[in-house]
Amino acid sequence: MSKEQSRQSWNPEDYERNAGFVSDLGAGAVDLLAPKAGERILDLGCGHGKLTEKLVAMGADVVAIDASAEQVEGARARGLDAHVMNASALAFENQFDAVFSNAVLHWIKDPGSVIEGVKRALIPGGRFVGEFGGAGNVARVALGVERVMEKRGLAIADYWPWYFPSVENYGGHLQAAGLTLGHMELFARPTPLPGDIIGWLETFGESFITAIPKAEQKTFLQDVRDDLAPDLKDDQGVWSVDYVRLRFQAFLP
Ligand code: BEZ
């Protein structure tokens, strides 16, 4: 996963500590991709490459891209063929059996630019398969951030970094580009965190946090945490985030 149009940077170690589950939970999307040995696959937004490694282990010939140089460095350290590239400006033509993407596309507010690049990258009959945040994703987290920002006179909409579409919206973009829809599914996937919600906010919420003066950021995070605790922290002290996933499959005729 990487920064595209939003204000968000990545530290591979922080990411692994606070969000290592993201690649593990990508297994359903990999099942839908069903990579075959020898297939040439583009992993769009490979992050530090944990899930890309699985595609390689399944026998696919994988090229990986990510907009974050730090993440690409981490992916290369795993021996992957990874490159720094913006998903909105893919530089491939007619060469992949499939383009795959996990937990990335919600960072790009202009889906059309990505889909056009994917279409160019695929061979005829190729497929675009992936999963990302769909309509309603992290709604409770966003509500907490919104309330706390409002108390400081800030509007969350001015700092909103994500695109969380419905099946109809994203399916419409895929079809408008000439792709044929396959499996399309929106489902809730509440996800327990390995640590505190503040770690999650620090990893993913740069857009909001940097709207707050540096000296107040710690209090801001604590206030958001207090707002979220009644709904997202259980009796054992385990935090969960209210993820909603959009899983999709589309084909180039
Ligand atoms: C997601 O994977 O859905 C996601 C992760 C971080 C922030 C927002 C959404």
Residues whose N, C-alpha, C, O or C-beta is under 5 A from the ligand:
A	BS01	BEZ	A103 G133 N137 F204
